Amino acid sequence: MTDGSDPQFSLHVHGAIREIGREAWEACAAHTGDPFVGYDFLEACEASGSVAPEAGWAPRHLALKADDGAVLGVMPLYLKGHSQGEYVFDHSWADALERAGGRYYPKLLGAVPFTPVTGPRLLARPGAGEAAVRQALAHGAVALAEQMGVSSLHVTFPDATDAAAMDEAGYLARRDMQFVWENRGYADFDAFLATLSQNRRKAIRRERRDAQAGLDIRVLTGGEIEPAHWDAFFDFYMDTGSRKWGRPYLTRAFFDRIGETMADRIALVMAFRDGRPIAGALNFIGRDALYGRQWGALEDVPFLHFELCYYQAIELAIALGLGRVEAGAQGQHKIARGYLPTEVRSAHWIANESFRDAVAGFLSEERPAVEAEMAAMTRELSPYRR
């Protein structure tokens, strides 16, 4: 397909990231420092079968090419048969359209599968006229949605730059919140605790003491992570997933794949009792952030979730000099552990004009409510000393 906004560009749709190739994809993605839009993570999703048409995720990645065939920009894009694994909830939109006689699925989704992490979505090769490339990708995704006749196109968790490009391209803007810990130049965990109220300091110290009792907690990365660790972690993941969602998204092969290609960007926090692994939390290391992802436990240990997912992550971020910890979607309980409400974005294009107007009206009412809730949470629940 052609882009239409610049005759020097042409847009190509690919049914697998391998069709674009690692070198071309990384030329557009590596400079971002984001581990999730890199070739290795997205290819692991596909190669492992975690992302596949039969799972409701059919890749439709965009590649923007110059006249000489050089790839100037890419966009991870999927044809979705459901709204699972997205963390920006549009089930009510789907219900409304289908009650009105329309068809919501399939839809197009610009996202990192199963990963509610803010980051770039319109990936431009440095020096290639990046703003123009981002605009071409934003418009090109809409052109593809129109060509395919789908109900809608959604881009979840774009960063501010890409969100602005999609605003210019006519997408509807949506806002929500996550809970993020900010590193204010702390020398160590105790320096962080010193900024909290006395009650919260005592509570966190008590939680850590209770969680660590009788356990050996280790942070593994790179070559320290062995296949046996992945075996144990997959057991944790399956146990948590089956209890929370009914069907875990990631296959065992996914963890093998990232263990082979991304080990240096992974921090696996494991808890052992008498040498036997009983719980673990998976983190990815970005350029300036630590990203907490899956966790699980085979024993019910009080406060162990907080220890492995939040406190160990804070300690590691301080040690690595990272600016923040992003601990995933939802979870108001994170506020008491120092993770404050932070705005996240999504962008939406709707084909049907009447339905688009209805969604736009909903978003105009939702946005101030989200802003007010964030402000109230920060004001009333923040553990930091005033």
N, C-alpha and C positions, 0 to 999 in steps of 0.2 A: 504494500500500500504506500502511497505517497503522502507526505505530511500536509502539503497545501499551504503552509505558512512561509516556506522558503524553498525555491526550486533547487537549491544546492543540497537539500536534505532528502533522504528517503527513509521511510520507516518500514522495518521488517518484523514480522511476528514469528516467534519461535516456540515450538512445543516442548522444548527442553533446554535447560541452560547450557548443556554440552554443545548444542548446535552453535551457540555464540562463541564458546570456548573460554578457557580460563584466562588466557593472555588478554583478549579483547575486553572481557568483563572487568578484570582487575585494573586495566588501564583507566577505567571509569570509576571504580569503587575503592581501590586500595588507599587513595589519598585521603579518604574520609576518616579512616581509623575506626570505622564501625565494623565490628566483627560479624554482624548479622546480614549486612548487605554484600559481604564478600562472597566470592565464588565458592569457597570451601563449605560455608554453612548452607547456602542455598542448594548446592549440588548434593550435599549430604542428605538434605530433605528428600530430594528426588531419587537419588541412587538407592536409598534405603527403603523406598516404597512408602515413606511417611506422607509424601506429597505425590499424588497420582490421580488420574481421572476416576478410578474406581473408589477412591477415598473422598471424592467430591472436590478435588483440587487439580484442575487441568492447567498446566503452565501455558501462558500466552505472553511470554516475555517480549518486550519491545527492544529493538536495537535501531538506533538512529545512525545512518551511515552517510558519509560524504560520497561525492561522485566517484572517487577512487576506491571505494569499498571500505575505507577506514571507519571503524566504529567510534562515533563521537559521544554517544550516550546510550544508556540502557535503563530499563525500568522493570523491576520484578512485578509480574502481572499474572493473575490466575483467573480462570473461569470457574466460578464456584456454584455448586449445586445445593448449598446450604450456608448457614451463617456460623458454623462451629469453628472454634479455634481462632477467632478474630479479636475478641475483647472490646470491640465497639459494637454495642448491641443494637441491632436493627430489626429484631423479630417483630416488634409492633408495626413497623413499616410494612414488612412482608405480609402480615395479617391484614392490614388495612387495604393494601392493594388487591390482595386476592379476594377479600370480601366484596370489593367493588367490581369484581369480574376480571381483574388483570392477572398477570403472571409475573411474580417477583424473581423467581429463579428460572434459569441461571442468571447470574450477575457477574460483573468483572470486579476484581479486587486487586488493588495495588498495595502490597504488604509484604512483610516477612512472616511466613507461616508460624502460627502458634507462639508469637513473640511480641508482646505488648510493650515495645521499646521505641521511644522516639528516636528518629534518625532520618537520614536522607532517603528519598524514594525516587527522585529524578536524578540519576547519576550521570554527571557530565565529565568527560575527559578534561583534565586541566589544560587551559590554554586554547580550548576549542570553541571559544565564544560561549562560555558556560550558561549565561542567562538565556541566550537564544536557544541553546540545546534544551534547557529545562522547559522553556515555553513550548518547544516543538514536541517534547515528550508528553507534556500535559495536554496539549491539543490533540496529539496523536492518539492518546488513550481514549479520548472522547470519540474521535473519528472511528476507532476500532469498535467501540461500544455501539455506535450508530450502525456501522456496517454489519455487525453481528446480530443486531436487533434485540439486544438484551435490555432489561428494564432499567439498569442503573450501573454506575461505576463508583466505587468507593476506594479511597486511599486512606489507610489508617496509620496513625502515629507519624506523620511527616514532621520534619523539623521546620523551624520558622521560615527559612528561605524557600523551601519547597511549598509550604502552605501559602506563602505570598504568591508564588507563581501560579498555583491553582486558583487562588482568589481571582487573579487577573484573567485566567482562562474561563471564569464563570462557574466554578464549582461552588456549592454551598459549604459554608464553614461550620464545623461543629466543635464544641469544647467539652472537655471532661477533666477529671483529675486523677493523678496518681500520687504516691507518697515517696518522697525522695530525701535522702540524707545528704546534706552538704558539708563538705570538709572545709572548715574555716581556719585552715592552717594548723590543725592540732598536731602536737608533738607525739601524742600517744592516746590510748583509750581513756586514761585517767584525765587527760586535758579536756577531752570531750565531756566526760562526766562532770567536770568542774563547772561547765556552763549550764547545767541543769538545776532544777530546784532540788532542795535537800531531800524531799520525799521521793522524787524520781531517782536520784542517785542511789538511795538506800534500796529502792525496789529493784533496780537493775543489778546492783551488786548481789542481792539475794537471789534473783533469778539465775544469774550466771553461776553462783555457787551451787545452787540446787541442780542445775542442768549438768554441770561438769562432774558432779560427785560420782566416783567410781568409773568414770569414762576416760578414754584416751582420745582426744580430739586432734586430728591432723588436717593440715591444708596441703593438698597434693596438687602438683602442676607438672607439666612437661613429661619427662621420662619417669617421674615418680608414679604416674597413673598407669596401673597394670590392668590387663584384661579382667583379672579377678575383681578389681575395684568396680569396673563397669558392670560386671555380672551382679554384684551386690547392689549397685546403685539402680540398675534396671528393676530389681526386685522392689526396692523402695518406691520407685516411680510407678510401677504397676499397682502396688498396694494403694498408694495415695490416689492415683487416677481412677481406679475402679470404685473407690469410695466417694470421690467428689463428683466425677463426671459420667461414670458408667463405661466410658471407652477411652482409654489413653490414646493420644494421637501418635506418639513417636514409637517406632519399631526398635527392637534391640539392635538392628544393623545401623541405625542412625548413630548410636553412641559409639559403636566401633569406628564409624566413619570419621566423626569429629575427633575421636581419640587418635586416629592416624594423621589427620591433616591440620588439627587446630590445638594440639595439646599445650603448646606454649601460650595459648590465649585462654586457657581454662584453669580455673581454681576449683578443685573438688574438695569440699569440706566433709570429712568422714568422722563419725563417732564410732569407737570400738569399745566393746566390753569384753574383757578377758581375751583380747585378740580377735574377736568376732565382730565384723561390721554390723551395726544395728540401725544406722541412720546416715543420711548424707544430703548435702545441698550443692547444686551445680551452679557455678558462676562463670561468666565470660568476662575477660579483661579487655576493655577498650582503651582508647588513647587517653581519655580523661575520666573514665567512669568504670565502675564495677557493676556488672549486670547480674542480679540474682535471677535464676530461672527455676528449674524444678527442684523439688525436695521430697523426701519421704523417710519413713521410719517404720521399723518392725516391732519396736517396743514403745509403749506409752510412757515417756519420761517427762515429768513436768518441766516446762519452759525450754525443752530441747529445741523446739522449732525456733524460738526467739534467738537462742544461742547460735545455732548453725546458720540461720538465714540472715539475721540482722547484726548481732554483735560481732561474730567472726568476720562478717563482711566489712563492718566499720573498721575493725582492727587491720584487715588486709588493705583496705583503701588507704588508710593512713600510712601504712608501711610502704606502699607503692607510690605514694604521692598523688593519688587520684583525687579528682575534685568532688566526686559524688558517688553515691550508691543508689542504683535504681532497683527496687526490690519487687517489681512486677505490679500487676493490676490489683486494685481493690485492697481492702484490709485497713479499716480505720484504726485498728489496734496498733498499727505501725507508728502512729503519732506519738504515743507514749514512749516509744523507743528512739525518738529523735528524727523520725522521717516525716516531713511536713508536706501538706497538700501543695501540689505543683500542677500547673495547667498542661494538658496534653490536647492534641488536635486530631481532627480527621476532616476529610474533604469528600464531597458527594456530588455526583452528577446524576440527574434523574431525567429519563427520556420523556415521560408523559408530563405535559405542561401542567395539567390540573393537579397531578400528584406531586409534582415538584413544588407548586405553590403551597400545598398542604404541608409538605415537609419543611419548607422555608418558614412557614408560620410557627410550626412546632419548635424549630431551632431558635427562632427569635425569642420565644418564651423560655426555652430551656437554658439559654446562655446566661442570663442574669441570675437565674436560680442556682446554677453551678458556681458562679462567681461569689454569690452571697454565702453559699455553703462552705466554700473554701475559706472565705474570710472568717466565718464564724468558728470553724474548726481550729484555725490558727489562733484566733483570739482566745477561745475558751479551753482548748485542749493542749496547746503547746507545752511541752515539758521544760522549755528553756526559761531561765531566770528572767524576770522582767526588770 
